[in-house]
Amino acid sequence: MDDDTGLLFDLPSVARKKVSAAFDGGRITSDGGVALLALADRRIGIIDRIAGLIADPRDPALVTHSVASILRARVLAIACGYEDANDLDRLRGDPAFKLACGRLPDSGGELCSQPTISRWENAPDLKTIVRLTYAMVDAWCASYAHEPGAVTLDIDDTLDVVHGAQQLSLFHAHHDERCFLPIHIYDTATSRPVAVILRPGKTPSGKEAAGYLRRLYRRIRRHWPATRLTIRGEGHYGRPELMDFCEKHGLDYLFGVTGTKVLAAKVEDIVDPIRVERAQTGALAVRGFAETRHAARSWKTQRRVVARIEATPLGLDIRYVVTSLQTPTPEDIYVRLYCARGQAENLIKLHKSQLNSDRTSCRSPLANQMRLILHTAAYWLMLTVRDAVPKTHALAKAEFATLRIRLLKIGARVRETAHRVRIAFAAACPDAALIRDIAATLRPVPA
């Protein structure tokens, strides 16, 4: 194919001078900020952690691309917004990506191609995938310098629409789509991912969800035997199997509960005055809280149920939460503790929408779970970069898409000489000072 990078094309003239352009600037990258991701990876070691669990049957003398370098190129590309493995066919010669993957920008060999990446995404067997999923839990535990006193974990599932004959995909009537419904578990207080598990496109049963929780609990206890764990989830996780497991192993929980006539009757004494007050005052909303002891037919014992009651011109709305916590007031339980689970949905959005982890288009569920693991690794890199932003800066709580535009998608000229490599960013870069600060924060401490 002919090289057309030097062909000129015209742009609108400025001050009566003709403006023309061509892709002939030399070794310039549009992803200069990938160097920050490389620093983040060196700090937390997430990619080496994954690569170390994947067996490589190849002859070491004949290997051009190690497993670690293959996965590193894939994860860095995902973080920079290149979610398709096909993108590596064009990025494999990019000087910034080569440098981030440990290769010299000019004299070093090119990175791996799409077929190589696809082979390794499909290579791990079931036992390896299980080990890799546990490795994500280990990485979360290792992110704490010391065992914490208490941690709250949010569990939720999200829609992952499929467009083919992928195994495990099912038709979901509520979403009106063939889909997966992967489960995401987050440490919401720190925004850190704990586990992302591919599963069929149906609402998880209590037995299934309790099985995931049991395996997660055992893995966490290997690292933290004394940490107090609280599990938080929406209505369809308020199943007796999960509550029984939590109570048996000393875990606290907050789960949504579907309202019933029996529950409504138990809080009617609180509901009626709220309804009357709204009617008399004409207020847009009157809110109140109540609690009761309740045992559904499938429950083995009575449990504390908190109700949030709100009367508006549209009618009465009551939300119920079942919890093992006994001391906080009903208002604290609902407003301060349970509603905080909404942040987990924002974290799922970062993972699914801004890192495109719903690109689970492989036929095999093992390969699709491998993709979720790689996207979770990219999440860790983006989160590590964000955590390095000074807390007073506007980007300290920015979404990943904003960080990508401001810090990663930066033009830079990469020059390799006999003794060094120089990355020249634009002198007019608006976030130059911030990028320096992040690089200094993430730079390894000399031994």
C-alpha positions as CSV (number, residue, x, y, z in Angstrom):
1,M,0.0,0.0,0.0
2,D,1.3,3.5,-0.9
3,D,2.4,5.8,2.0
4,D,0.1,8.8,1.8
5,T,1.2,10.4,5.1
6,G,3.1,13.2,3.2
7,L,0.1,14.2,1.1
8,L,-1.0,17.8,1.8
9,F,-4.5,18.9,2.5
10,D,-5.7,22.5,2.8
11,L,-7.3,24.3,5.7
12,P,-9.0,27.7,5.9
13,S,-6.5,30.5,5.3
14,V,-5.5,32.8,8.2
15,A,-4.5,36.5,7.8
16,R,-4.4,36.0,4.0
17,K,-1.9,33.1,4.3
18,K,-2.6,29.7,2.9
19,V,-2.7,26.9,5.5
20,S,-1.9,23.3,4.5
21,A,-1.2,20.2,6.6
22,A,0.2,16.7,6.3
23,F,1.0,13.8,8.5
24,D,4.8,14.2,8.1
25,G,5.8,15.5,11.5
26,G,8.0,12.5,12.3
27,R,8.0,10.6,15.6
28,I,5.1,12.4,17.3
29,T,2.6,10.6,19.5
30,S,-0.9,11.7,20.3
31,D,-0.8,9.7,23.6
32,G,2.1,11.2,25.4
33,G,0.4,10.8,28.8
34,V,0.7,7.0,28.5
35,A,4.0,7.5,30.4
36,L,1.9,8.3,33.5
37,L,0.1,5.0,33.1
38,A,3.4,3.3,32.9
39,L,4.5,4.9,36.1
40,A,1.3,3.8,37.7
41,D,1.8,0.2,36.6
42,R,5.4,0.2,38.0
43,R,4.0,1.4,41.3
44,I,1.2,-1.1,41.8
45,G,2.4,-4.0,39.6
46,I,-1.0,-5.0,38.5
47,I,0.0,-6.2,35.0
48,D,2.9,-8.3,36.3
49,R,0.6,-9.7,38.9
50,I,-1.8,-10.9,36.1
51,A,1.0,-12.1,33.7
52,G,2.7,-14.1,36.4
53,L,-0.4,-16.4,36.7
54,I,-0.6,-17.3,33.0
55,A,1.4,-20.2,31.9
56,D,3.6,-19.7,28.8
57,P,4.4,-23.0,27.0
58,R,6.5,-21.3,24.4
59,D,10.3,-21.9,24.0
60,P,11.9,-18.9,25.8
61,A,14.6,-18.7,23.2
62,L,12.0,-18.0,20.5
63,V,9.8,-15.6,22.3
64,T,9.6,-12.1,20.9
65,H,6.7,-10.8,23.0
66,S,6.5,-11.9,26.6
67,V,3.1,-12.4,28.2
68,A,3.7,-9.4,30.4
69,S,4.5,-7.2,27.4
70,I,1.4,-8.4,25.5
71,L,-0.9,-7.7,28.4
72,R,0.8,-4.4,29.1
73,A,0.2,-3.2,25.6
74,R,-3.4,-4.2,25.7
75,V,-4.2,-2.7,29.1
76,L,-2.4,0.6,28.3
77,A,-4.4,0.8,25.0
78,I,-7.7,0.2,26.9
79,A,-6.9,3.0,29.4
80,C,-6.1,5.4,26.5
81,G,-9.4,4.7,24.9
82,Y,-8.5,2.0,22.4
83,E,-10.7,-0.8,23.6
84,D,-10.5,-3.0,20.5
85,A,-7.5,-5.3,20.0
86,N,-7.5,-4.3,16.4
87,D,-6.2,-0.8,17.4
88,L,-2.9,-2.4,18.4
89,D,-2.1,-3.0,14.7
90,R,-1.7,0.8,14.3
91,L,-0.4,1.5,17.8
92,R,2.4,-1.1,17.8
93,G,4.8,1.3,16.3
94,D,3.8,4.4,18.4
95,P,6.9,5.7,20.2
96,A,5.1,6.5,23.4
97,F,3.4,3.1,23.7
98,K,6.7,1.3,22.9
99,L,8.4,3.3,25.6
100,A,5.7,2.6,28.1
101,C,6.0,-1.1,27.4
102,G,9.8,-1.1,27.9
103,R,11.0,-0.8,24.4
104,L,13.1,2.0,22.8
105,P,11.0,4.2,20.6
106,D,13.2,4.0,17.5
107,S,15.6,1.1,17.8
108,G,13.3,-1.2,19.8
109,G,11.1,-3.7,18.1
110,E,7.4,-3.1,17.5
111,L,4.7,-4.2,19.9
112,C,2.5,-7.2,19.4
113,S,-0.3,-7.3,16.8
114,Q,-4.0,-8.0,17.2
115,P,-3.8,-11.8,16.4
116,T,-1.2,-12.2,19.2
117,I,-3.4,-10.4,21.7
118,S,-6.5,-12.4,20.7
119,R,-4.7,-15.7,21.1
120,W,-3.6,-14.8,24.6
121,E,-7.1,-13.5,25.6
122,N,-8.4,-16.9,24.7
123,A,-5.5,-18.9,26.1
124,P,-6.3,-19.1,29.9
125,D,-8.3,-22.1,31.0
126,L,-10.9,-22.1,33.8
127,K,-8.5,-22.6,36.6
128,T,-6.3,-19.8,35.4
129,I,-9.3,-17.5,35.0
130,V,-10.3,-18.3,38.6
131,R,-6.8,-17.5,39.8
132,L,-6.8,-14.2,37.8
133,T,-10.1,-13.2,39.3
134,Y,-8.8,-13.9,42.8
135,A,-5.7,-11.8,41.9
136,M,-7.9,-8.8,41.5
137,V,-9.1,-9.3,45.1
138,D,-5.5,-9.7,46.2
139,A,-4.6,-6.5,44.4
140,W,-7.4,-4.6,46.3
141,C,-6.2,-6.0,49.6
142,A,-2.6,-5.1,48.8
143,S,-3.7,-1.5,48.0
144,Y,-4.1,-0.9,51.8
145,A,-0.9,-0.3,53.8
146,H,-2.4,-1.9,56.8
147,E,-5.5,-4.1,57.6
148,P,-8.4,-1.7,57.8
149,G,-10.8,-1.8,60.8
150,A,-13.9,-1.8,58.6
151,V,-14.8,-1.9,54.9
152,T,-18.1,-1.6,53.1
153,L,-18.5,-3.5,49.8
154,D,-21.1,-2.7,47.2
155,I,-22.4,-5.4,45.0
156,D,-24.4,-4.8,41.9
157,D,-24.9,-6.1,38.4
158,T,-25.1,-4.2,35.1
159,L,-26.4,-4.7,31.6
160,D,-23.9,-5.9,29.0
161,V,-25.7,-6.2,25.7
162,V,-24.3,-8.8,23.3
163,H,-24.6,-8.8,19.5
164,G,-23.8,-12.4,18.6
165,A,-24.0,-16.0,19.8
166,Q,-21.7,-15.5,22.9
167,Q,-22.0,-18.3,25.4
168,L,-23.9,-17.4,28.6
169,S,-25.9,-14.7,26.8
170,L,-29.6,-14.9,27.5
171,F,-32.6,-12.8,26.7
172,H,-33.6,-10.5,29.5
173,A,-37.2,-9.4,29.3
174,H,-36.8,-6.3,31.5
175,H,-34.0,-4.9,29.3
176,D,-35.5,-6.4,26.1
177,E,-32.0,-7.5,25.0
178,R,-29.8,-10.6,24.8
179,C,-27.1,-9.8,27.3
180,F,-24.8,-10.7,30.1
181,L,-25.4,-9.3,33.6
182,P,-21.8,-9.2,35.1
183,I,-21.5,-8.6,38.9
184,H,-19.4,-5.7,40.0
185,I,-18.1,-5.4,43.6
186,Y,-16.4,-2.2,44.7
187,D,-14.9,-0.6,47.8
188,T,-16.9,2.5,47.2
189,A,-15.2,4.6,49.9
190,T,-11.9,4.4,47.9
191,S,-13.4,3.8,44.4
192,R,-11.3,0.6,44.2
193,P,-12.6,-2.4,42.3
194,V,-12.7,-5.7,44.2
195,A,-14.1,-8.2,41.6
196,V,-15.9,-8.2,38.3
197,I,-17.5,-11.5,37.4
198,L,-19.1,-12.4,34.0
199,R,-22.4,-14.2,34.4
200,P,-25.5,-15.1,32.3
201,G,-28.1,-12.5,31.4
202,K,-30.5,-13.2,34.2
203,T,-31.1,-11.8,37.7
204,P,-28.8,-13.7,40.2
205,S,-30.6,-16.0,42.5
206,G,-29.9,-15.9,46.2
207,K,-27.9,-19.2,46.0
208,E,-25.8,-17.9,43.2
209,A,-25.1,-14.5,44.8
210,A,-24.3,-16.2,48.2
211,G,-21.8,-18.5,46.3
212,Y,-19.9,-15.4,45.0
213,L,-20.0,-13.8,48.4
214,R,-18.7,-17.0,50.1
215,R,-15.6,-17.2,47.8
216,L,-15.0,-13.5,48.1
217,Y,-15.2,-13.7,51.9
218,R,-12.7,-16.6,52.1
219,R,-10.2,-14.7,49.9
220,I,-10.4,-11.5,51.9
221,R,-10.0,-13.4,55.2
222,R,-6.7,-14.8,54.0
223,H,-5.4,-11.2,54.1
224,W,-7.6,-9.5,56.7
225,P,-8.8,-11.9,59.5
226,A,-10.1,-9.1,61.7
227,T,-11.6,-6.5,59.4
228,R,-15.3,-5.8,59.9
229,L,-17.1,-6.3,56.5
230,T,-20.4,-4.7,55.5
231,I,-22.2,-5.9,52.3
232,R,-24.5,-3.4,50.6
233,G,-26.8,-4.1,47.7
234,E,-30.1,-3.3,46.0
235,G,-33.4,-5.1,46.3
236,H,-32.7,-8.3,44.4
237,Y,-29.7,-9.0,46.7
238,G,-31.9,-8.9,49.7
239,R,-32.2,-12.7,49.6
240,P,-32.4,-15.0,52.6
241,E,-29.3,-17.0,51.4
242,L,-27.2,-13.8,51.5
243,M,-28.5,-12.6,54.8
244,D,-28.1,-16.1,56.4
245,F,-24.5,-16.2,55.2
246,C,-23.7,-12.8,56.5
247,E,-25.2,-13.6,59.9
248,K,-23.4,-16.9,60.1
249,H,-20.0,-15.3,59.4
250,G,-20.4,-12.1,61.3
251,L,-20.8,-9.7,58.3
252,D,-23.1,-6.7,58.5
253,Y,-25.4,-6.0,55.6
254,L,-27.8,-3.5,54.1
255,F,-30.1,-4.7,51.3
256,G,-33.2,-3.2,49.7
257,V,-36.4,-5.1,50.2
258,T,-39.5,-5.2,48.1
259,G,-42.6,-3.7,49.8
260,T,-45.5,-6.0,50.8
261,K,-48.9,-5.5,52.3
262,V,-47.6,-6.9,55.6
263,L,-44.7,-4.4,55.7
264,A,-47.0,-1.6,54.7
265,A,-49.4,-2.4,57.6
266,K,-46.5,-2.4,60.1
267,V,-45.5,1.2,59.3
268,E,-49.0,2.5,58.7
269,D,-49.0,4.4,62.0
270,I,-46.1,6.5,60.7
271,V,-47.3,6.7,57.1
272,D,-50.7,8.2,57.9
273,P,-49.5,11.4,59.7
274,I,-47.0,12.0,56.8
275,R,-49.8,11.7,54.2
276,V,-52.1,14.0,56.2
277,E,-49.3,16.6,56.7
278,R,-48.6,16.8,53.0
279,A,-52.3,17.2,52.2
280,Q,-52.8,19.9,54.8
281,T,-49.6,21.9,54.0
282,G,-49.5,21.4,50.2
283,A,-45.8,20.8,50.4
284,L,-44.0,19.3,47.5
285,A,-42.7,16.5,49.6
286,V,-43.0,15.4,53.2
287,R,-40.5,12.7,54.3
288,G,-40.3,10.5,57.4
289,F,-38.7,7.3,58.6
290,A,-39.8,4.2,60.5
291,E,-38.5,0.8,61.5
292,T,-40.1,-2.5,62.4
293,R,-39.2,-6.1,63.0
294,H,-40.2,-8.3,60.1
295,A,-39.8,-11.9,58.9
296,A,-40.8,-12.8,55.4
297,R,-42.1,-16.3,54.7
298,S,-38.7,-17.4,53.4
299,W,-36.7,-15.9,56.3
300,K,-35.6,-18.0,59.2
301,T,-35.8,-15.1,61.7
302,Q,-37.1,-11.6,62.2
303,R,-34.8,-8.8,61.0
304,R,-34.7,-5.1,61.4
305,V,-36.4,-3.3,58.4
306,V,-36.1,0.5,58.0
307,A,-38.7,2.4,55.9
308,R,-38.2,5.7,54.1
309,I,-41.7,7.3,53.6
310,E,-42.2,10.2,51.2
311,A,-45.5,11.8,50.3
312,T,-45.7,14.0,47.2
313,P,-48.4,15.2,44.9
314,L,-47.8,12.1,42.8
315,G,-48.7,9.8,45.7
316,L,-46.9,7.8,48.4
317,D,-43.5,6.3,48.0
318,I,-42.0,3.8,50.5
319,R,-38.6,2.2,50.3
320,Y,-37.5,-0.6,52.6
321,V,-34.1,-1.6,53.7
322,V,-33.3,-4.7,55.7
323,T,-30.1,-4.5,57.9
324,S,-28.2,-6.2,60.6
325,L,-27.1,-2.9,62.1
326,Q,-29.0,-2.2,65.3
327,T,-27.7,1.2,66.6
328,P,-28.0,3.8,63.9
329,T,-31.4,5.6,63.6
330,P,-33.7,4.7,60.7
331,E,-32.8,8.0,59.0
332,D,-29.1,7.3,59.3
333,I,-29.5,3.8,58.0
334,Y,-31.3,5.0,54.9
335,V,-29.8,8.4,54.1
336,R,-26.2,8.1,55.3
337,L,-25.5,4.4,54.9
338,Y,-27.8,2.8,52.3
339,C,-28.0,5.7,49.8
340,A,-24.2,5.8,49.6
341,R,-24.5,2.7,47.5
342,G,-25.4,5.0,44.6
343,Q,-21.7,5.8,44.2
344,A,-21.1,2.2,43.1
345,E,-23.3,2.9,40.0
346,N,-20.9,5.7,39.1
347,L,-17.9,3.4,39.5
348,I,-19.6,0.8,37.2
349,K,-20.1,3.6,34.7
350,L,-16.4,4.4,34.8
351,H,-15.6,0.7,34.2
352,K,-18.2,-0.1,31.6
353,S,-18.8,3.2,29.7
354,Q,-15.5,5.0,30.0
355,L,-13.2,2.0,29.7
356,N,-15.7,0.1,27.5
357,S,-15.6,-3.1,29.5
358,D,-18.9,-4.1,27.8
359,R,-16.9,-5.0,24.7
360,T,-17.3,-8.7,25.6
361,S,-17.6,-10.0,22.0
362,C,-15.6,-13.2,22.3
363,R,-17.6,-16.4,21.9
364,S,-16.0,-18.1,24.9
365,P,-17.1,-16.9,28.4
366,L,-13.5,-17.5,29.6
367,A,-12.1,-15.1,27.0
368,N,-14.8,-12.5,27.9
369,Q,-13.9,-12.9,31.6
370,M,-10.3,-12.4,30.7
371,R,-11.3,-9.1,29.0
372,L,-13.1,-8.0,32.1
373,I,-9.9,-8.7,34.1
374,L,-7.8,-6.6,31.6
375,H,-10.3,-3.7,31.8
376,T,-10.2,-3.9,35.6
377,A,-6.4,-3.6,35.4
378,A,-6.9,-0.5,33.2
379,Y,-9.3,0.8,35.8
380,W,-6.6,0.3,38.5
381,L,-4.1,2.3,36.4
382,M,-6.5,5.2,35.8
383,L,-7.4,5.2,39.5
384,T,-3.8,5.3,40.5
385,V,-3.1,8.3,38.2
386,R,-6.2,10.1,39.6
387,D,-5.1,9.4,43.2
388,A,-1.8,11.0,42.4
389,V,-3.6,14.3,41.6
390,P,-3.3,16.8,44.5
391,K,-6.6,16.7,46.5
392,T,-7.1,20.4,46.0
393,H,-7.0,20.2,42.3
394,A,-10.2,20.1,40.2
395,L,-9.2,16.8,38.6
396,A,-8.8,15.0,41.9
397,K,-12.4,13.6,41.5
398,A,-12.6,13.7,37.8
399,E,-14.1,10.9,35.7
400,F,-11.7,8.8,33.7
401,A,-12.9,10.3,30.4
402,T,-11.9,13.7,31.6
403,L,-8.5,12.4,32.8
404,R,-7.9,10.8,29.5
405,I,-8.5,14.1,27.6
406,R,-6.6,16.3,30.0
407,L,-3.6,14.1,30.9
408,L,-3.2,11.2,28.4
409,K,-4.3,12.6,25.0
410,I,-1.3,14.9,24.8
411,G,0.9,15.3,21.7
412,A,4.6,14.8,22.2
413,R,7.7,14.3,20.1
414,V,9.8,11.3,21.2
415,R,13.5,11.4,20.3
416,E,16.0,8.6,20.9
417,T,19.7,9.4,21.0
418,A,22.7,7.2,21.8
419,H,22.4,7.8,25.5
420,R,18.9,8.9,26.3
421,V,15.3,9.2,25.3
422,R,13.7,12.7,25.3
423,I,9.9,13.3,25.3
424,A,9.0,16.8,24.3
425,F,5.5,17.9,25.2
426,A,3.9,21.0,23.8
427,A,5.1,24.2,25.5
428,A,1.5,25.4,25.7
429,C,0.1,22.3,27.5
430,P,-2.4,23.7,30.0
431,D,-1.8,21.0,32.5
432,A,2.0,20.9,32.4
433,A,2.5,21.7,36.1
434,L,0.0,19.0,37.1
435,I,1.6,16.4,34.9
436,R,5.0,17.1,36.5
437,D,3.4,16.7,40.0
438,I,1.8,13.4,39.1
439,A,5.0,12.0,37.6
440,A,6.9,13.1,40.7
441,T,4.4,11.4,42.9
442,L,4.3,8.1,40.9
443,R,8.1,7.9,40.3
444,P,9.6,4.9,42.1
445,V,11.6,5.7,45.3
446,P,15.3,5.0,44.7
447,A,16.5,1.9,46.6
